[in-house]
Every structure is written in C-alpha cells, then in structure tokens.
Amino acid sequence: MDRLTVYLASTGKGAVRVGLALDGESEHRRFFGKLLPNANLTEDYHLNRPLVEAIEAALLNNDTGKPLPLDFSCTPFEWTVLKAIATIPFGETRTYGEVASMVGIPKGARAVGQVMGKNPLPLIFP
C-alpha cells in the first residue's frame, strides 16, 4: 500500500508550498527543485515548524489560534478565493460554483477551479 508523503517549503517570511506525493513518487529535493527552480533548498525543521503545526491542526480540526505567515505571491482574486476556502468548516465541501458565489462572482466556477488547481498550500486552503 502506498503512503502519502507531505513535503513542506518555507522561508524566513513564511510558508511557501506544501506538496503531496505517494511514496516513491518523488524525493523532496527533486520535488521542490521542479516547483521552485531558483530556490536554495535546505532542510530546516525550525523554519517549517509553523507550517507543520498548522497542517497538524488542520488535519485534527483544531484551531491553533495563531496566524500562519505566508510567503507566496498571488493575484487579489486568488487571495480572495483562498481566504473564502479557508472559511469552509472542516469536513464540509463546496463546489467551485458555490465558492464563486461566496466571493461575489456567481458564474466564476472555472476561475475558482483554476485558482484551486495551482493552490500552493492545499492542506491549509483545502
């Protein structure tokens, strides 16, 4: 049986990316080397600790009460969608059309789908 591996990337400013892969599918340096080709990759648990805690809390349906610092760029629309997704209670789902309505663009399901397709932190913004 395959196991899910979670890869984390952070900078001193905050969380950059979460990657998911089945065992044997990818090794972390190769995985992030493709996603972040200009990055200087180092292993640093301390740097990733806030992201680890946020993911553990999300998976356990707990609120850490601490905001997670983020370090990735996105458009204002992408940020609006990610913030809306973050308000959906644990265990509940919404269609892209429902999320589009949440952000005030009722016919924007495809646009929401595109944002979610390139979501850099899928365990934080499911």
N, C-alpha and C positions, 0 to 999 in steps of 0.2 A: 504494500500500500504506500502511495506517495504521501509525503508530508509537505505541508506548506511552510515555506521559509519567508520570513519578513526581513527585508533589507531597509535600513534607515540611513538617511543622509541629513546632516545638519551643518550649519556654520555657526560662528560665534554670535550671529544675529538671530538665528532661529532655525526651525525645521524647513528643509528644502524639499525632500521627497521621501515617500515610502514606496518600496517595491515589493511585489508579491511574486513568488516563483515556487514551482514544485521542486522537491529535492532533485538534484542532479540537473536541473534545467539551467541553472546559472550560478556562477560564483560571484560574490558581491563586487569585487573589483571590475570584473568584466561587465556585470550588470550596470553599475553606475558609470563605468567608462563610456558606455554607449549613450546613456542618458545625459551625462554631464561631461562631455569630452574635454572641456577646458579646466576642469576641477583638479585640484591637488588632493587626492584621496588618502586619508589616514584613518586608522582605526582609533576611535576615541569614545569610550563608553560615557565618560563625563559629559562630553559635548552633546551626545544623543539622549542623555538621561531625561530631560523634559519631554522629549518625543516618546520615549519608552513609557514613561508614566502616563502620558495622555492616551497612548494606544491601549495600555493595560486597563485604564479607567474606562475607555470606550467599550472595550470588549466585556468588561464586568458590569456595564451600565452604571458606572459611578461617575460623579462629577468631582473632579479634583478641586474645583473652586479656583484654580489658577489658570490664567490665560496662557495659551501656548504661543510663544514667539514664533513668527513665521518669517521665512526669507525666500520668497519666490515672487516673481512678477506675474501679474495677470491684468487683464483689462477691467475696467469698472464693472462691466456686465458679468464677467467671470466671477469677480469677487462677490457681487450681489447674489449670484446663483449659489456659490459655495456657502455663503452665510445663511441663505434660505435652507439649504440642505442640512446644515448643522442644527437647525431648529426642530427637525423631524425627530420625534421621540424614538429611543432605542427600541428596535423590534418592529417598528412601523415602516411602511414603504409609501412612496408616492410615485406616480407616473411622471415622465418628463413633462407631459401636458399639465399636470397638477402643479409641478414646480414652476412651470412657465407662468401659470396663473398667480402663484404666490409672489412672483417678482414683478407682476403687472404687465406681462406680455402673454395674454391667453393663447395666442397662436404661435408661440415660440418654442414648441416642444423640440424641434430639430436643433435649435440653437442651444437649448439646455443639454440635449444629448451630446453635442459637440464639446461643451464645457466639461461634462462628466467623463467623456472619452479621454480627455487629457488631464484629468484631475491628478495633481501631484501627490495628494495625501488621501488616498481612498479610505483608509481606516479612520481618519479624522473627519473627513467630509464624505460619508458613505452615500 
